[in-house]
Amino acid sequence: MGIVLIAGAVLLMVLIGRKMAEPRQADCPGGQVDLQGRGIMVDSAVEGQTMRVTLQKNEGHTEIVLIDICTGAVSGALTLKTDKASAEE
């Protein structure tokens, strides 16, 4: 019974030591993103650490940009070219 108690205590100390040795995640420093020239922001949403921004440059040209909010880096962009809306509708 004593061996089980000693082994359990040692195991617990090892697990606690490993947890304390893990690097802690730094707070999100944020960043700065220059989207000038890409259009007017018409929508945005944050999902976890990613911000999705929808930009409209002109009729028939929409761009969706994914931004990492902790670094400010653009992680992806999708350009949508569609037909222009008809004035007859």
N, C-alpha and C positions, 0 to 999 in steps of 0.2 A: 504494500500500500504506500509506503514511503517513497519507493522508486517512482510510482505513478505521479505522486504529488510533486516530486523534484522535476521529473520530465515535463510535466504540465507547466510548472513555473518557468523552466528554461524556454520552452516553446513560446510561452506568452511574452517573455522578455525579447526573444528573437523577433517576433511579429511586431512588437512595439518599436523596436530598434529599426526595422525595415521601414515602417511607416514614417518615422521621424527623419530617416535619411532621404526620403523621396523629395525631389525638388518641388517647392511650392509654386503654384501658378501665380505669376505676378498679376497685379491688377491690369486691366486693359488700359493701355496708355492712350488709345484713340489715335487719330491721325487726321490728315487733311487731304481732301480729294478735289482735284480741279476738273470739273465737268463742263467748263465753258466751251462753247462752240458745238456742243453735242445736242442742244435743244433745251426746251423748257420742261421742268420736272412736273409731271402730271399725277404721279402716284409713287408711294414708297411704303415699304413694309420691312420689319425686322424679324428675322427667324433665327434665333440662337445668336451666333456671332456674325451672321451675314445680313446685310441690308440690300434689299432689292429696290432699285430706283427705275421708274419708267420715264423715259424722256421722249418728247415729241419735237422733232426739228421742224417739220412742215407736214402738210397733209400727205399721207401716204408713206411717211418715213417715221417709224417708231423704233426706239432702242431701249432694251432692258439691260441694265448694268448691275452686276453683283459685286458688292464691296465688302471686304473684311473690316468690321468696325473697330477692331483692335489695332490694326496696322494702317488702315486707310488705303490699302492696295486694292486695285480692281482685280477681282479674281475671275471674272468672265463677263462677256458682253454678247448680246444677241441683237442683230439689226433686222427689223421687219419692214419689208417694202410691200405695200399693198396698193390696191387701186384707190384713186381719189374718190371721195364721196361725190355723187352726182347732185347737181342743183335741182334736178327734176323730181327727186324723191320727196 
